[in-house]
Amino acid sequence: MTAWRSNLGASLKAFRKKKRWTQEDICHLTGIPRQTISEIENGKFDGAVTTLEKYMLLANLDLDVIEKASEFPQLDELDTLFGEDDD
C-alpha cells in the first residue's frame, strides 16, 4: 500500500464522517459500490482513476502531481555503478 493511497483514503473518510454519512450514502451519491468505497478509504483501491475522481469531486478534493525525488541513479552515474572491475 502506498502512502498517497492511505492519505487520500483517510481524507475521504474524514470528509464522510464530518458529513455524518455512511459508506452506503456515498454509494448512492456517486454510484461507486460500497465495497470499493471501503477499499478507497482503507488505501487498498487500485482501480480506475475515474472512480476515485467521483468520490473526490463529492468531497471537493483535488489531486496534485508532485515530482518525487529520484530514487534511481542518474544516467551519468551508471558507468560508475556498473563499470567493469579492474581486478
N, C-alpha and C positions, 0 to 999 in steps of 0.2 A: 504494500500500500504506500503510495507516495504522499508526501506532506501536503501538497496542494489539494489533493482529493479530500484528505482529512479536514483541512482548514475550510474548504468550500462547504463540505458536508456539515461541519459544526456551525458555520454561519447560516446556512439554510435552516438547520434545525432550530437555532436560536430565533430566527425570524418566525418560524412556525409557532414556537412556544410563546413568543411575545404576543402573537395574534390569538393565542389560545385555540389554535386549530389542531386537528388531528391529521395524521397522515391520510386518512380517508378524505378529509376536507381538501387537502392538496390534490389528491387523486381526482376528485370531482371538478376542481377548478382548472386543472392542467391537462387532464386526460392521461396522466402518467400512472401506470399501475402501482398500487400500494407497495408491493414488494420492491419495485425499482426505487421508489421514494426512500424506503428503508436503506437500500444499498447506497444511494446517493448520500444520505445523512450519515452513514457509517463509513464513508470513504472507500467503499468497495465497488462502486459503479465504474464500469469500463466500457459502457455503451456509447451511443451516438451523442455528439455534442448538441444536436438539436433537442434532445431530451433534457439535458442539463439546462439549455437555454430557456426552455419553458418555465422551469422552476425558478431560475434566476430572474427572468422578467417579472414573474409574480412578486418576487422579493425585492425588486428594484436593485439588483446587483449586476455589476459588470465584471467581466474577466479581463484583466490587463495581462499583456505578454511582456515579461521581463527577461532579458537575456541572462542566462545562467553563467556563472564563472566557469570557464573551461576546466574540465577535469582530465582532459586528454592532452597529450603532448602536442605542441605545435609542429608543423611540418619541418621547420628548421632544426628541431630537436631530435628528429628521428635518426639521423646519422649517428649522433652521439649515443642514443639508446640502443640502436641495432647495428652499429658498425661492426666490422669483423674484428675478432680478437687477434692480437699480435703474438699470442703465446705459441 
